[in-house]
């Protein structure tokens, strides 16, 4: 589906983090809707290297780009020589900056800030030189302990959330300076959908619960899960927000969610209904009490106003659309694993 009137055919588009969940989804959006767009997919790809928490340094996976026909570059956004080469060898019209260390449990604060904050400003300077509109991934993690999910009420409680606040601050600085491009930061809430599987343990509970149910296991929920509410958003609506952010009424930072909080209990109920498998539910103690968000719900008023964004998928509709891919992954990845 084409989300605005821009003809991206013939346009030069850089997508960072392109072998990840949202980046790869953007690659295929352009390929399917604008086959003559020149898409450069940049990703560091996974190497097996891990952080001190044991999780991979990169979740980028070639399987997310199977069938992609554009140009693929393996590289690190912290590499100044790579950025110089991108500056000299291309002339981009749009930059979708999705690359980041997105694991909220990473303890290496220095690498987090370097990758998420400093490299973003380098890419933003490149965008300004190329006169390319910049669309980048911020995060609902910026809200942390806040009880108001509106721009200006951020209270990050981990290094990842802090790094995204710093990115947003850079954005405000450049907007105030009066740059000749639009800059839009998108605070994603809980995104789920195809191409998230290779995020491993950080993939959404939608796919994790789906595979528990298909395995014949009883889904494990934290006690009181009917009262743990999050704003879960289907990947298609995230793509919609990115495309509409290419021509905003106003540069700025915007929430990308549905505006409706739903429970983890709802996820399991919908999955059991769609899969036609009911193994019951098991409730376990929540070990994260005190360091856990029990409620998130995006205020999307300004997103609707300035990006003309309107979420299209309820949780029921999103999970239903996702079911065939959950089953395919179970057959091709989970069973053999």
N, C-alpha and C positions, 0 to 999 in steps of 0.2 A: 504493500500500500504506500502510495506517495503522500507524505504528510505536509508538503507545502508546494509552492509553485516554482521553486528553484529547479532549473534544469542542470543537474550535476554532470550530464554527459560532456566530456571534454575538459572537465575541471580536474585539477590536480589536488588530491586529497591524501593527507598523512594521517594514519591511525597508529598511535603508539599503544603498546600492550595488546597488539592485534591478534596474538595467539591465546589471549585470555577470554573470559566469558563475554563481556560486553564488547570488547574490541573486535572479536571475531564475528559477533552478531552484526556489528556495523559493516564489516567487510562484505558480508553476504547481502546486507540490505542494499548496498550500492551495486553490487554485481547483478542482483536480481532486478532492480528497478532502473538502474542507469548503467547498462553494460558498456558504455563508452567512457565512463568515468575512469580516470587514471588513479588507481588506489595503490598507495605504498603502505605495506603492512610491516611495521617495525615491532620487534619483540626480542627480548633477551633469551627466550626459550629456557626450558628447564634443563639443568645439568646434573641433578642429583645432589648438588650442594645444599646444605641445610643451615638454618639459623640455630642458635643455642637452644631454642624450644623444640628442635627436632623437625620442624616443618620446612618444606622446600623454600629456597630463596626465590624461585620463580615458579608460577603455576602455568606459564605458557606451554601449550602442547600442540604439536603439529596436527593432531587429529581434529582440533577445532577448526583448522583451515583446509581440511580435505575438500577438494573441489574448487578452491579459490584460484582465480586465474590472474590476479594482479601480481605486483612485484612484492617479494618478501625479503626483508633485510633482518638479519640477526645482529643485534647490537644493543648496547647499554646506554640509556639516556644520560647517564653520568659521564659518558665518553665525549670530551670536548672536541676531539678530532672528528668523531662521527657527526656531531651537530654541525661542525664547520662544513663537512662534506655535504650534508643535507641542505645547508644554506646555499652552497655554491652550485650544486648539481641539479637542484629542483627549483621550481617556483610554485609554491603551494597556494591554493585558493582557500582551503579549509584545513584546520588541524583539529583532530579529535584526540585529545590527550587522555588516554585511559590507563597508561602505565603507572604503576605505583607498587610500593610494598603495602598490600592491603590486609595483611594478617594482623589483627589487633593485639595478638599476644607476643609479637616480636619485641625483644628486650633491647636490641641494638639501636639505641636512639640516634646515634651518629649516622648510621646508614639510612635510617628512616627519614631523617631531616634532609640529608644530602639528596636522596632519591626523590622524595615527594615534594620538597620545597625548593631546593636550589636548582634542580634540573628543570622544574616547572618554569622558573623565571628565565632560564636559558632558552627554553622552547618558546616562551612568550616573546622574548626579544627577536627570535627567528621569525615568529608569526608577524610581528610588526614590520620587520624588514621585507617580508614577502607580501605584505598587505593581505594576510590570510586571517579570516575570522577564526577565533580560538574558542573551542568548546572543550571543557575539561571536567573530569570526575572529582567532585568534592564528595562529602559523605555525611549521612545522618549521625555518624559517630562523633561529629563535632558537637552534638547536643549533649552526649554523655549523661550527666546527672541533672540536666535541666528538666523542668516539667512543662516548658513551653517550646514547641517545635516550630519556631519561627526564626527567620533570619534576625540576628542580633541578640539571641538568647542562648548562645553556645556556651557549654561548660564541659569541655572534653575531659575524660578521665583516663585516657591512655595516650601514648606517644603518637599513635596513628591519628586519633581525633585531633590532637594538637597540630600535627603536620598539615592536616587539611584546613584547619583554621588559619594557619600561616599562609597557605596557598591563597585562601580567600582574601586575606589582608593584602597580599601582593596584587591581586586582581583589583581591589578597591583603589590602591595607590595608582595603578596605571590608568584606570578609568578616570580618576580625578585629574590626571595629567592631560587628558584629552587626546588619547591615541586615535589613530585613523582606522581602527578595526573594532569589531564588536568582540567582547570577551564575556563568556557565559560559563559560570560554574554550576554544576548540577549536583545537589546533595541527594544522592541515591539513598532510599530507605532499604528495606529487605528485599533484594531482587532475587527472583527465581526463574528458572526456565532452561531451555536447551542450551548446551555448551558450558554449563557450570560444573559438570561432573568432575572435571580434572582439577578443580579447586580442592579436591580431597575432603579433609575434615572441615574445611571452611565453606563447602558447598551448602546450599540451603537445606533446611530440615524437610522441605517438600520432597526433594529427591532422596534424601537419606531415609525418611519414613517410608517412602514408596518402595525402596529396595528392601527394607526390613519386612514390609508386608508381603512382597513377592517371594521372599525367602521362606515365608511361613512363620516368621518370628512374631512375637507380640510387641507392638510398638511401645517403647519406653518413653513416658512423659514425666516431666517434673510434677511433683505434687502441686495442686492449684493451677495447672496449665490452662484451665478454662478462664483464669483471670490474668494470665500472662499474655498481653496484647501487643501486637506489632503491626506496623503498616507494611504489608507484603505486597510487592509490585511485580507484575509479570514483565518479562524481558521486552516484549513488544511495546509496552508503554514507555520503557526506558529509551528504546530506539526512537519512538515518536518524539520524546522530549529532546533528544540529541539533534534530530533533524530540524525540529522547529527552532532550536537554539541557534541555527545558522543565520537566521534573520530575525533577531529579537526586536521588539519595540524599544527595548532598553537593555543595555549591558548590565550585568549584575550576577548575583548568586541566588539560585532558586531551588526550592525543595522539589524532589521528584518522588512522589508516592501516590497513593490512591486517595488519601484523606480519610480512610476508614481503617481503624485498628481491628484486627482479627486475632483469634487465639490459636495457639499450637493445637489445642483440642479440635478446632475447626479443620485444620489441615488434615489430621488423621481421619476425621469423620468423612471429609470429602474424598480423600484417597480410597478409603475402604469402600465407599459407595461406587466410585468410578471403576475401581479394580474388581469390584464384586467379591471381595475377600474380607472377612471380618474375623480377626484373631483376638478380638478384645483389646484391652489396653492394660499396661502395667505402669504403676505410678511409683516413682523413686524420689528420694530426698534431693532437693536442689543444693548442690555444693557451692553454688556461686552467690548465695544470698549475701547482699552487701556490696557485690561487685557485678551487678546484673541489672540490665534495663527491664523493668516489668511492664513498661508501656512506651510505645512510640506511635505517633500519629502526625503525619505531615500536614502542616498548614500550606495548602497549595493555591491560595488566593492570588498571590503575586505571580505564580507560575502560569496560572490561567490567563491573567491579565496581560502579562508581557511576552509570553511565549505562545499564547493561544493553545495551551496544552489542556487536554481533557482526557483523563484516564478512560480506557475503553474496556478493560478486563476486570471484572470482579474476581475474587479468589476462586469461586466456583468455575468461572469461565477459563481462568488462567490454568488451573490444575487440569481441567478437562482437555485443554489444548496441549498440555504437556505430557499427558498419559502415554501416547504412542512412543515418545522419546524415552520416557522412564522405562518402559518395557523393553525397548531396543537396547538401551544401555545395560539393563539387567542381563539380557541374553548374550550381548557381545563383550561386556567388560566385567560384570560382577560374577557371573557363573564361572567363567574361565579363570578369574582371579582367585 
